Amino acid sequence: MAALATEHHAELDTPVRLMRTHAWVGGGAPAFTAELARRRSTLQSSLTSALHALADLVVRQGGPHPPIPALTTSITTMSAAPFGFHGIDPQAMTALVSSLDHAGHALATTGSRIAAELAGHGLPTHPGHTIGHLATWSTTQTSDLRRRLAQIRQTVPDTSLPSGITAYGLFGAHATDPMGAGTLLSRLAGGDNDAITRLLAVQEQGRDPGLAARVNAWWQTLATPLRGHLLDTAGLGLLNGLPTTVRDQANRRLLATERARLTRERDAATAELLQANAPLLLGNWERIANRLRRIELIEHELRPVPGHPPPLLLAFDVKGQGRLIISWGNPDTADTTVTSVSGLTSGLDGAHGDLQRSRALWQQATASSGDRTIASITWLGYDAPQIDPGVFEPSTSVAFQHAAAKGGAALAAFADGLCASHLPSGTARSVIVGHSYGSLTTGHAAVLRPGRLADDFIFVGSPGVGVDHAGQLGVDPKHVWVGEAGNDPVAALGRFGTDPGHDAFGAQHFPVQRDVYTAAHSSYWNQDSTSLRNMGRIINAQYDEIEHPAPMNNRPQLLMPELAHDPPPS
């Protein structure tokens, strides 16, 4: 029995080692890893208990106490992969299934032999039966994992498994679902269109970092005909975690559907207005006409721009303040994705300028990126403060953080989606540019997803990001970049936490050209400017190539007063 125990006490070591190496993917993987470790300990304690029972019997019969071998082992694993766009080697998961399968068969025989030996001597047989239960569990897990892995490989034939699919597809049986997203996704697949509304409400809260990965795993394992059917579901393209091309296709279909519906409503409202000759009906007509105008605006912005990749429509909403998210380049395949977050007065109606800035960043970064591809995203995914009566309401005013906190949750959820839908890569990067109040929104998102939101942060014209030190954003402060035009009045405020331009904040500074007082706050994307070139280099992680031009004139000027010192070299 000692020889038998020595031979099989490490049967679950290989599965535990494999899971500890890959538990970083999240989802159900950490829970499965913990369960494996617990059952491994149970195996070794059961074998030890059986040997002690037999040894005590020897002593009771007058013999010397036989030596009992040490049946505990230590597990050494590689360090966990860092968070990002990393994937999983499918061969490692195949090895996991094989090792569990071997353990199931070996432990079944071992448990039977130990139970029989103990029973033959009139001893309690529970150690053997416990090992038998471990064998049954291992066999059950083998069957489930093998089925899931085969299904995944049919729909995801890549050489590397996306981490989200591994987390919620392969180990989905062990994933907790506190927000009920799994149930809602099942309902959506079954034709319950109300489920999409509830899913989007959960997404907007930004409280579940695994939601986008769960959505991606759900979509990737659906049958092709069902995917095609779901593309016509209103709101599907708003779900973070879906492949970008799927979102673009679904949103363009919805855009066309909404245009047709609103056109019918406008025509009916026009006829009703003319027939009734009632000015009170004009408000309804204007509401419909305004939404149609916004759809036309979106359609105009989706036209191809020479020299740029085709725009991809990731989200839109023509109601209320309006929302719009467009990407120049595919973030699912890009080597570097840069997301721009705007602030005060930004929104759907004024999206043209924000889209121009994103194209400028794409063009500048692409010019020096070599073989690395760039995706540049305009993210108008929250209700930014406006210059309207809402300025006096704390929940919408630029003077308070409420809008930034709510927008930060939505931005965090969007970034989760970028990570979940990206093809596995060990070198892909994510950068976020926060401008003005948008830098505060970005700061809130960074606190919600410490170390997971982006590889580099670029803040320009920032009134503060909601924290007192760059290190509180979850990344090394050397990857937090601040650009401030000396004449930018917003950058001089320092209202929300420590002023990012101060040395005490601990960020890196990059030089920015000067401009007149009235234009400085929006000058960071000026063509061929120092700031634009430097942002392009930061996006490409070319930190040693950041420009530090000598000032053209150190003397204060009437139209260009110095409100802050030139930023020191980084």
C-alpha positions as CSV (number, residue, x, y, z in Angstrom):
1,M,0.0,0.0,0.0
2,A,2.9,2.4,0.7
3,A,4.3,1.7,-2.8
4,L,0.8,2.3,-4.3
5,A,0.4,5.6,-2.5
6,T,3.9,6.7,-3.5
7,E,3.1,5.9,-7.1
8,H,-0.2,7.9,-7.3
9,H,0.0,10.7,-4.7
10,A,1.0,13.2,-7.4
11,E,-1.7,12.3,-9.9
12,L,-3.3,15.8,-9.7
13,D,0.0,17.7,-9.6
14,T,0.2,18.3,-13.3
15,P,-3.4,19.6,-13.7
16,V,-2.8,22.0,-10.7
17,R,0.5,23.2,-12.2
18,L,-1.1,23.8,-15.6
19,M,-4.0,25.7,-14.0
20,R,-1.9,27.9,-11.7
21,T,0.1,28.9,-14.8
22,H,-3.1,29.9,-16.7
23,A,-5.5,31.1,-13.9
24,W,-4.7,34.7,-14.8
25,V,-7.3,34.5,-17.6
26,G,-10.0,35.0,-15.0
27,G,-13.6,33.8,-15.4
28,G,-14.0,30.3,-14.1
29,A,-10.2,29.5,-14.2
30,P,-9.3,30.7,-10.7
31,A,-12.2,28.8,-9.1
32,F,-11.3,25.6,-11.0
33,T,-7.7,26.1,-10.0
34,A,-8.7,26.4,-6.3
35,E,-11.0,23.3,-6.6
36,L,-8.2,21.3,-8.2
37,A,-5.8,22.3,-5.4
38,R,-8.3,21.3,-2.8
39,R,-8.9,17.9,-4.3
40,R,-5.2,17.4,-4.7
41,S,-4.8,18.0,-0.9
42,T,-7.7,15.6,-0.3
43,L,-6.0,12.9,-2.4
44,Q,-2.7,13.2,-0.5
45,S,-4.4,13.3,3.0
46,S,-6.6,10.3,2.1
47,L,-3.5,8.2,1.1
48,T,-1.7,9.3,4.2
49,S,-4.8,8.4,6.4
50,A,-5.0,4.9,4.8
51,L,-1.3,4.3,5.5
52,H,-1.6,5.5,9.1
53,A,-4.6,3.2,9.7
54,L,-2.6,0.2,8.4
55,A,0.5,1.1,10.3
56,D,-1.4,1.4,13.5
57,L,-2.8,-2.1,12.9
58,V,0.7,-3.4,12.6
59,V,1.6,-1.9,16.0
60,R,-1.6,-3.3,17.6
61,Q,-0.6,-6.8,16.4
62,G,2.8,-6.4,18.0
63,G,5.0,-5.3,15.1
64,P,7.2,-2.2,14.8
65,H,5.6,0.9,13.4
66,P,6.4,0.9,9.7
67,P,7.8,4.0,8.1
68,I,5.2,6.1,6.3
69,P,6.5,8.0,3.2
70,A,5.9,11.7,2.8
71,L,3.0,12.1,0.4
72,T,2.9,15.9,0.1
73,T,4.4,17.7,-2.8
74,S,5.1,21.3,-3.7
75,I,4.0,22.9,-7.0
76,T,6.4,25.2,-8.8
77,T,4.8,27.3,-11.6
78,M,5.9,29.9,-14.0
79,S,4.9,33.5,-13.2
80,A,1.5,34.4,-14.5
81,A,1.3,36.2,-17.8
82,P,0.6,40.0,-17.5
83,F,-2.8,41.3,-18.3
84,G,-3.2,42.4,-21.9
85,F,-4.0,40.7,-25.2
86,H,-2.2,37.5,-24.4
87,G,-3.7,34.2,-25.4
88,I,-3.4,30.6,-24.2
89,D,-1.6,27.8,-26.0
90,P,-4.3,25.2,-26.8
91,Q,-1.7,22.5,-26.4
92,A,-1.6,23.4,-22.7
93,M,-5.3,22.9,-22.4
94,T,-5.1,19.6,-24.3
95,A,-2.4,18.5,-21.8
96,L,-4.7,19.6,-18.9
97,V,-7.5,17.4,-20.3
98,S,-5.1,14.4,-20.8
99,S,-3.6,14.7,-17.4
100,L,-7.1,14.8,-15.7
101,D,-8.2,11.8,-17.8
102,H,-5.1,9.8,-16.7
103,A,-5.7,10.8,-13.1
104,G,-9.3,9.7,-13.3
105,H,-8.5,6.2,-14.5
106,A,-5.5,5.8,-12.2
107,L,-7.3,7.0,-9.1
108,A,-10.3,4.8,-9.7
109,T,-8.1,1.7,-9.5
110,T,-6.1,3.1,-6.6
111,G,-9.2,3.9,-4.6
112,S,-10.7,0.4,-5.1
113,R,-7.5,-1.3,-4.0
114,I,-7.1,0.8,-0.9
115,A,-10.8,0.3,0.1
116,A,-10.5,-3.4,-0.4
117,E,-7.3,-3.6,1.6
118,L,-8.7,-1.6,4.5
119,A,-12.0,-3.6,4.5
120,G,-10.0,-6.9,4.5
121,H,-8.4,-5.9,7.8
122,G,-11.7,-4.5,9.3
123,L,-10.6,-0.9,9.0
124,P,-12.8,2.1,7.9
125,T,-12.8,2.3,4.2
126,H,-13.5,6.0,3.7
127,P,-10.0,6.9,2.5
128,G,-10.4,4.5,-0.4
129,H,-13.9,5.7,-1.2
130,T,-12.8,9.4,-1.0
131,I,-10.1,8.6,-3.6
132,G,-12.8,6.9,-5.7
133,H,-14.9,10.1,-5.6
134,L,-11.9,12.1,-6.7
135,A,-11.6,9.7,-9.7
136,T,-15.2,10.3,-10.6
137,W,-14.8,14.0,-10.3
138,S,-11.7,14.0,-12.5
139,T,-13.5,11.9,-15.1
140,T,-16.5,14.2,-15.1
141,Q,-14.2,17.3,-15.5
142,T,-12.3,15.6,-18.3
143,S,-15.5,14.9,-20.2
144,D,-16.8,18.5,-19.8
145,L,-13.5,20.2,-20.7
146,R,-12.9,17.9,-23.7
147,R,-16.4,18.8,-25.0
148,R,-15.9,22.5,-24.5
149,L,-12.4,22.5,-26.0
150,A,-13.6,20.7,-29.1
151,Q,-16.5,23.2,-29.5
152,I,-14.1,26.1,-29.1
153,R,-11.6,24.7,-31.6
154,Q,-14.4,24.4,-34.2
155,T,-15.2,28.1,-34.0
156,V,-11.8,29.5,-32.9
157,P,-9.2,27.7,-35.0
158,D,-6.4,30.1,-34.2
159,T,-3.1,28.9,-32.9
160,S,-3.7,30.7,-29.6
161,L,-6.9,30.6,-27.6
162,P,-8.2,34.1,-26.5
163,S,-8.1,34.5,-22.8
164,G,-11.8,35.4,-22.5
165,I,-12.9,32.3,-24.4
166,T,-10.7,30.2,-22.1
167,A,-12.1,32.0,-19.0
168,Y,-15.8,31.8,-19.9
169,G,-15.9,29.1,-22.6
170,L,-13.5,26.4,-21.4
171,F,-14.0,27.0,-17.7
172,G,-17.5,28.6,-17.9
173,A,-19.0,25.9,-15.6
174,H,-16.9,27.3,-12.8
175,A,-17.4,31.0,-13.4
176,T,-19.6,33.0,-11.0
177,D,-22.2,35.3,-12.5
178,P,-23.2,37.9,-9.9
179,M,-24.9,40.2,-12.5
180,G,-26.8,37.4,-14.2
181,A,-25.1,38.1,-17.6
182,G,-24.9,34.4,-18.5
183,T,-28.6,34.0,-18.1
184,L,-29.3,37.1,-20.1
185,L,-27.1,36.0,-22.9
186,S,-28.8,32.6,-23.1
187,R,-32.2,34.5,-23.2
188,L,-30.9,36.7,-26.0
189,A,-29.8,33.6,-28.0
190,G,-33.3,32.2,-27.5
191,G,-34.9,35.3,-29.1
192,D,-35.7,37.4,-26.0
193,N,-34.9,40.9,-27.2
194,D,-35.6,42.4,-23.8
195,A,-32.4,40.7,-22.6
196,I,-30.3,43.1,-24.7
197,T,-31.7,46.1,-22.8
198,R,-30.8,44.5,-19.5
199,L,-27.4,43.5,-20.7
200,L,-26.6,47.0,-21.8
201,A,-27.7,48.4,-18.4
202,V,-25.3,46.0,-16.7
203,Q,-22.6,47.0,-19.1
204,E,-23.1,50.7,-18.5
205,Q,-22.4,50.2,-14.7
206,G,-18.9,48.9,-15.4
207,R,-19.0,46.8,-12.3
208,D,-18.2,43.4,-13.9
209,P,-14.7,43.3,-15.5
210,G,-15.5,39.9,-17.0
211,L,-18.7,40.8,-18.8
212,A,-17.1,41.6,-22.1
213,A,-15.0,38.4,-22.1
214,R,-18.2,36.5,-21.3
215,V,-20.0,38.1,-24.2
216,N,-17.1,37.3,-26.5
217,A,-17.0,33.7,-25.5
218,W,-20.8,33.4,-25.9
219,W,-20.7,34.9,-29.4
220,Q,-17.7,32.8,-30.5
221,T,-19.4,29.5,-29.6
222,L,-22.8,30.3,-31.2
223,A,-23.7,28.4,-34.4
224,T,-23.2,30.5,-37.6
225,P,-26.9,30.6,-38.6
226,L,-27.8,31.9,-35.1
227,R,-25.1,34.6,-35.3
228,G,-26.6,35.8,-38.6
229,H,-30.1,36.0,-37.2
230,L,-28.9,37.9,-34.1
231,L,-27.3,40.6,-36.2
232,D,-30.7,42.2,-36.7
233,T,-31.3,42.5,-33.0
234,A,-31.5,46.2,-32.1
235,G,-28.7,47.1,-29.7
236,L,-26.6,44.0,-30.4
237,G,-23.7,46.1,-31.8
238,L,-23.5,48.1,-28.6
239,L,-22.3,45.0,-26.6
240,N,-18.6,45.3,-25.6
241,G,-16.7,42.1,-26.3
242,L,-18.3,41.3,-29.7
243,P,-15.8,41.3,-32.6
244,T,-15.4,44.8,-34.1
245,T,-16.6,43.7,-37.5
246,V,-19.7,42.2,-36.0
247,R,-20.4,45.4,-34.1
248,D,-19.9,47.5,-37.2
249,Q,-22.2,45.3,-39.3
250,A,-25.0,45.2,-36.6
251,N,-24.8,48.9,-36.0
252,R,-24.9,49.8,-39.7
253,R,-28.0,47.6,-40.1
254,L,-29.6,49.4,-37.1
255,L,-28.6,52.8,-38.5
256,A,-30.4,52.0,-41.8
257,T,-33.4,50.6,-39.9
258,E,-33.7,53.7,-37.7
259,R,-33.4,56.0,-40.7
260,A,-36.3,54.2,-42.4
261,R,-38.4,54.3,-39.2
262,L,-37.7,57.9,-38.4
263,T,-38.4,58.9,-42.0
264,R,-41.8,57.3,-41.8
265,E,-42.5,59.0,-38.4
266,R,-41.4,62.4,-39.8
267,D,-43.7,62.0,-42.8
268,A,-46.6,61.1,-40.6
269,A,-45.8,63.9,-38.2
270,T,-45.6,66.4,-41.1
271,A,-49.0,65.2,-42.5
272,E,-50.5,65.5,-39.0
273,L,-49.1,68.9,-38.5
274,L,-50.4,70.2,-41.8
275,Q,-53.8,68.6,-41.3
276,A,-54.3,69.8,-37.8
277,N,-52.6,73.1,-38.2
278,A,-51.6,72.8,-34.5
279,P,-48.3,74.5,-33.5
280,L,-48.2,72.3,-30.4
281,L,-47.4,69.3,-32.7
282,L,-44.3,71.0,-33.9
283,G,-42.2,69.8,-30.9
284,N,-42.7,66.2,-31.9
285,W,-41.8,66.9,-35.5
286,E,-38.6,68.7,-34.4
287,R,-37.6,65.8,-32.1
288,I,-38.0,63.3,-35.0
289,A,-36.2,65.7,-37.5
290,N,-33.3,66.2,-35.1
291,R,-32.8,62.4,-34.8
292,L,-32.9,62.1,-38.5
293,R,-30.3,64.9,-38.8
294,R,-28.1,63.0,-36.4
295,I,-28.4,59.8,-38.4
296,E,-27.4,61.8,-41.6
297,L,-24.4,63.2,-39.6
298,I,-23.3,59.7,-38.7
299,E,-23.7,58.4,-42.2
300,H,-21.6,61.4,-43.5
301,E,-18.8,60.6,-41.0
302,L,-18.8,57.0,-42.0
303,R,-17.8,57.9,-45.6
304,P,-14.3,56.7,-46.4
305,V,-11.5,59.2,-46.0
306,P,-8.6,59.0,-48.5
307,G,-5.4,57.8,-47.0
308,H,-7.2,56.3,-43.9
309,P,-8.6,52.8,-43.2
310,P,-12.4,52.4,-43.5
311,P,-14.2,53.7,-40.4
312,L,-15.9,51.1,-38.2
313,L,-19.1,52.0,-36.3
314,L,-18.8,50.6,-32.8
315,A,-21.8,52.3,-31.2
316,F,-24.2,55.1,-31.7
317,D,-27.3,56.6,-30.1
318,V,-29.3,59.5,-31.5
319,K,-31.4,60.1,-28.4
320,G,-30.6,62.6,-25.7
321,Q,-27.1,64.1,-25.9
322,G,-26.2,61.3,-28.4
323,R,-23.4,58.8,-28.4
324,L,-20.9,57.9,-31.1
325,I,-17.9,55.5,-31.2
326,I,-16.0,55.1,-34.4
327,S,-12.6,53.4,-35.0
328,W,-10.2,54.1,-37.8
329,G,-8.5,50.8,-38.2
330,N,-9.6,47.5,-36.6
331,P,-8.8,47.4,-32.9
332,D,-9.2,43.6,-32.9
333,T,-6.1,43.1,-35.1
334,A,-4.2,46.4,-34.5
335,D,-0.8,46.3,-32.9
336,T,-1.6,49.5,-31.1
337,T,-5.1,50.9,-30.3
338,V,-5.4,54.5,-29.1
339,T,-8.8,55.7,-27.7
340,S,-9.5,59.4,-27.5
341,V,-11.8,60.6,-24.7
342,S,-13.1,64.2,-25.0
343,G,-14.5,66.5,-22.4
344,L,-16.6,69.6,-22.0
345,T,-19.1,70.2,-24.9
346,S,-18.2,67.0,-26.7
347,G,-21.1,64.9,-28.0
348,L,-22.7,63.6,-31.2
349,D,-23.7,66.9,-32.6
350,G,-20.1,68.2,-32.5
351,A,-18.4,64.8,-33.3
352,H,-16.7,66.0,-36.5
353,G,-13.9,67.7,-34.7
354,D,-13.3,64.8,-32.4
355,L,-13.2,62.4,-35.4
356,Q,-10.7,64.7,-37.1
357,R,-8.5,64.5,-34.1
358,S,-8.6,60.7,-34.0
359,R,-7.7,60.6,-37.7
360,A,-4.8,63.0,-37.0
361,L,-3.5,60.6,-34.3
362,W,-3.9,57.6,-36.6
363,Q,-2.0,59.4,-39.4
364,Q,0.8,60.7,-37.1
365,A,1.3,57.3,-35.3
366,T,1.1,55.4,-38.6
367,A,3.8,57.6,-40.1
368,S,6.4,56.3,-37.6
369,S,5.0,52.9,-36.6
370,G,6.9,50.8,-39.2
371,D,5.1,47.4,-39.7
372,R,2.9,47.9,-36.6
373,T,-0.7,48.7,-37.4
374,I,-2.7,51.4,-35.6
375,A,-6.4,51.7,-34.7
376,S,-7.6,55.1,-33.5
377,I,-10.9,55.4,-31.8
378,T,-13.2,58.4,-31.1
379,W,-15.0,57.5,-27.9
380,L,-18.0,59.7,-27.3
381,G,-19.6,57.1,-25.1
382,Y,-20.8,59.2,-22.2
383,D,-22.8,62.4,-21.5
384,A,-20.0,64.9,-21.2
385,P,-20.8,68.2,-19.5
386,Q,-22.2,70.9,-21.7
387,I,-22.6,74.6,-21.6
388,D,-26.3,74.6,-20.9
389,P,-28.6,74.9,-17.9
390,G,-27.2,71.5,-16.7
391,V,-24.0,73.4,-15.7
392,F,-25.8,74.3,-12.4
393,E,-26.6,70.6,-11.7
394,P,-23.9,68.6,-9.8
395,S,-24.8,65.5,-11.7
396,T,-24.0,67.1,-15.1
397,S,-21.9,70.1,-14.3
398,V,-18.3,70.4,-15.4
399,A,-17.5,71.7,-12.0
400,F,-18.2,68.3,-10.4
401,Q,-17.0,64.7,-10.9
402,H,-20.4,63.0,-11.3
403,A,-20.4,62.9,-15.1
404,A,-16.8,61.7,-15.1
405,A,-17.5,58.9,-12.6
406,K,-20.4,57.6,-14.7
407,G,-18.5,58.0,-17.9
408,G,-15.5,56.3,-16.4
409,A,-17.5,53.2,-15.7
410,A,-18.7,53.1,-19.3
411,L,-15.1,53.7,-20.5
412,A,-13.8,50.8,-18.3
413,A,-16.4,48.5,-19.8
414,F,-15.5,49.6,-23.3
415,A,-11.8,48.9,-22.6
416,D,-12.8,45.4,-21.3
417,G,-14.4,44.9,-24.7
418,L,-11.3,45.9,-26.6
419,C,-9.3,43.4,-24.7
420,A,-11.9,40.6,-25.0
421,S,-12.3,40.9,-28.8
422,H,-8.6,41.4,-29.7
423,L,-6.9,38.5,-31.3
424,P,-4.3,36.9,-29.0
425,S,-1.1,38.9,-29.0
426,G,1.9,39.2,-26.7
427,T,2.9,42.6,-28.2
428,A,-0.3,44.5,-28.7
429,R,-0.7,47.8,-26.9
430,S,-3.5,50.1,-25.7
431,V,-3.2,53.8,-25.2
432,I,-5.8,56.3,-24.0
433,V,-5.7,60.0,-24.7
434,G,-7.8,62.1,-22.3
435,H,-8.5,65.7,-23.1
436,S,-9.8,68.3,-20.8
437,Y,-12.7,66.9,-18.7
438,G,-12.1,63.6,-20.6
439,S,-8.9,63.2,-18.7
440,L,-10.9,63.1,-15.5
441,T,-13.2,60.5,-17.0
442,T,-10.2,58.5,-18.0
443,G,-8.8,58.7,-14.5
444,H,-12.0,57.3,-13.0
445,A,-11.9,54.4,-15.5
446,A,-8.2,53.7,-14.6
447,V,-9.1,53.5,-10.9
448,L,-11.8,51.0,-11.7
449,R,-9.4,48.8,-13.8
450,P,-6.0,49.3,-12.1
451,G,-3.3,48.0,-14.4
452,R,-5.8,46.8,-17.0
453,L,-7.2,49.9,-18.8
454,A,-4.2,50.9,-20.9
455,D,-0.4,50.6,-21.3
456,D,0.1,54.4,-21.6
457,F,-2.1,57.3,-20.6
458,I,-1.8,60.7,-22.4
459,F,-3.4,63.7,-20.7
460,V,-3.6,67.0,-22.5
461,G,-5.3,70.2,-21.2
462,S,-6.2,68.3,-18.0
463,P,-7.9,70.0,-15.1
464,G,-7.0,66.9,-13.0
465,V,-7.7,63.2,-13.2
466,G,-9.2,62.6,-9.8
467,V,-6.1,61.3,-8.1
468,D,-3.1,62.9,-6.4
469,H,-0.3,60.9,-8.0
470,A,0.2,59.2,-11.3
471,G,0.9,55.9,-9.5
472,Q,-2.7,55.8,-8.4
473,L,-3.8,55.1,-11.9
474,G,-2.6,51.5,-11.8
475,V,0.4,51.8,-14.1
476,D,4.0,52.8,-13.6
477,P,4.1,56.7,-13.5
478,K,6.7,56.6,-16.3
479,H,3.7,55.5,-18.6
480,V,1.6,58.5,-17.6
481,W,2.2,61.4,-19.9
482,V,1.1,65.0,-19.5
483,G,1.1,67.7,-22.1
484,E,0.2,71.3,-21.2
485,A,0.3,74.3,-23.4
486,G,1.5,77.2,-21.3
487,N,-1.5,79.3,-22.4
488,D,-4.1,76.6,-21.7
489,P,-6.4,78.0,-19.0
490,V,-8.0,74.6,-18.3
491,A,-4.6,72.9,-17.7
492,A,-3.8,75.6,-15.1
493,L,-6.9,74.8,-13.0
494,G,-5.7,71.7,-11.1
495,R,-9.3,71.3,-9.8
496,F,-9.6,67.5,-9.5
497,G,-6.7,66.2,-7.5
498,T,-3.1,67.3,-7.9
499,D,-2.5,69.2,-11.0
500,P,-1.1,66.7,-13.5
501,G,1.4,69.3,-14.7
502,H,3.0,69.6,-11.3
503,D,6.1,67.6,-10.4
504,A,4.3,66.3,-7.3
505,F,1.9,64.4,-9.5
506,G,4.8,62.2,-10.7
507,A,4.0,61.9,-14.4
508,Q,6.2,62.3,-17.5
509,H,6.0,65.6,-19.4
510,F,6.2,66.0,-23.1
511,P,6.7,69.3,-24.8
512,V,3.8,71.1,-26.4
513,Q,3.8,74.1,-28.7
514,R,2.4,77.5,-27.6
515,D,-0.7,79.1,-29.0
516,V,-2.8,82.1,-28.4
517,Y,-4.8,82.0,-25.1
518,T,-8.2,81.5,-26.9
519,A,-6.9,78.5,-29.0
520,A,-4.4,76.8,-26.7
521,H,-6.8,74.3,-25.1
522,S,-7.6,72.8,-28.5
523,S,-4.2,73.1,-30.2
524,Y,-2.7,69.8,-29.2
525,W,-3.7,68.1,-32.6
526,N,-2.6,71.0,-34.8
527,Q,-1.1,69.7,-38.0
528,D,2.7,69.2,-37.8
529,S,2.8,70.5,-34.2
530,T,5.2,69.4,-31.6
531,S,2.4,68.0,-29.4
532,L,0.9,65.9,-32.2
533,R,4.3,64.4,-33.2
534,N,5.1,63.6,-29.6
535,M,1.7,62.0,-29.0
536,G,2.4,59.8,-32.1
537,R,5.8,58.7,-30.6
538,I,4.2,57.9,-27.2
539,I,1.5,55.9,-28.9
540,N,4.3,53.9,-30.6
541,A,6.2,53.6,-27.4
542,Q,9.1,55.5,-29.0
543,Y,9.8,57.4,-25.8
544,D,13.4,58.1,-26.6
545,E,12.4,60.0,-29.7
546,I,10.2,62.6,-28.0
547,E,11.0,66.1,-29.3
548,H,12.3,68.8,-27.0
549,P,12.5,71.9,-29.2
550,A,14.1,75.0,-27.9
551,P,11.6,77.8,-27.1
552,M,11.3,80.3,-29.9
553,N,10.8,83.3,-27.5
554,N,11.2,83.1,-23.8
555,R,9.6,86.5,-23.2
556,P,5.9,86.8,-22.3
557,Q,3.7,88.2,-25.0
558,L,0.4,90.1,-24.8
559,L,-1.6,87.5,-26.8
560,M,0.4,84.5,-25.5
561,P,0.8,85.1,-21.7
562,E,2.7,82.4,-19.9
563,L,0.3,80.9,-17.3
564,A,2.6,78.0,-16.6
565,H,6.3,77.2,-17.0
566,D,7.4,75.2,-20.0
567,P,7.2,71.5,-19.0
568,P,10.6,70.1,-17.9
569,P,12.2,67.4,-20.0
570,S,11.1,63.9,-19.0
